Amino acid sequence: MELNGKLAIVTGVSKGIGLETVKVLLDAGMVVAGWGRTDNSIDHENYHFFKTDVADWDNVQASFKATKDKLGKASVLINNAGFGVQGLIHEMDVEDWKSMFDVNVHGLFYCIKVAAPDMIDMEEGHIVNISSIAGTNGVKTMSGYVGTKHAVTGIGHSIFLELRDHGIKVTTIYPGSTNTNFFDDMEFATANPNMMRPQDIAQTILGSLQTHPNYHVVDVEVRPLKPKG
């Protein structure tokens, strides 16, 4: 897709992969609508922040309307918002479990639901879902998060079959350990320089967007080369 001048919606833009993705899309000439509960420090004429809790269906609809009224139809949607809570299954707090599904799964659905009709109308679009290595295998003490990311995997694999005939691509990216704030509240792991850099994942997202119209990147698994240094 030719990205210059096109609109992208990116969720979870305050830090990490979302923040770096906004930067590379702006550098590529895109207009970016940043959706998140908190903004970042980006000051750019083509960056517009819309305070959004993706877990709230009414809020997503309102942000989508505000985005469309101000900026037009979005050609790209990057579903990056997500978080994980660690815990053994029998000790997991019920509200933490529900919150992960509300953001990581239901929020993803809400954003796709509002954005896809315009892409179908334009016969052009690209949806990028940020899953995780946890979307392909189990992780001890992370059953809730793993469950949400397996859901993201299944949703992505299903909707690309629904949307491909409309000229819409769906890409799911599975990062391994990435040096972001994700690990701030984790006991078993802390962010460290041996993890991948979020800006490299942002470049992978950009690369999938810049492909030939008939070239569809479906799944991308990325891992650090030397996770222990």
C-alpha angles and dihedrals in degrees: 000000000000101000103187110116094000122126123244127188112209122186126208095027102160097093147336121028093354094053093047091046091055089053096052093045091051089049088053090057099257128142108235130206106198114207119193146117088252130028130227132230097262112135108189132136091233096049119092124178123212115186104234139167102200090200090066112079094198091049092050091051091049093048091048092052092047091048094049094045091052103033109016130232120350119233094185134043121187111193100201104138111112145119142191136221120201122224146124111264095247092047099043115123110242094224092050089051092050093045092055091053092044092056105028099040112014092039091052090051093048093052094047091046093057097039103043099069093061090047090051089049091051093041086226134090148117127215117193118192119195106217122159142231079267085070090067105039144015125274122199113243091012104081095131095049091043089051091054093048093048085054090052089052093051094045091051094049091049101045095048085063089050097045106035093085088059092056092256122136124209118198125184118199122200111198122189119212110338128188099246140115089274090099097048094106098031121114097196099050140025127197111263140170092260089068121088120275115248090225090063091055088049088055090051089053090050091049092054090051094050096058128121112278092251095044113091122190103203105172131016121183115192128182138170111266095221107021091175095044 
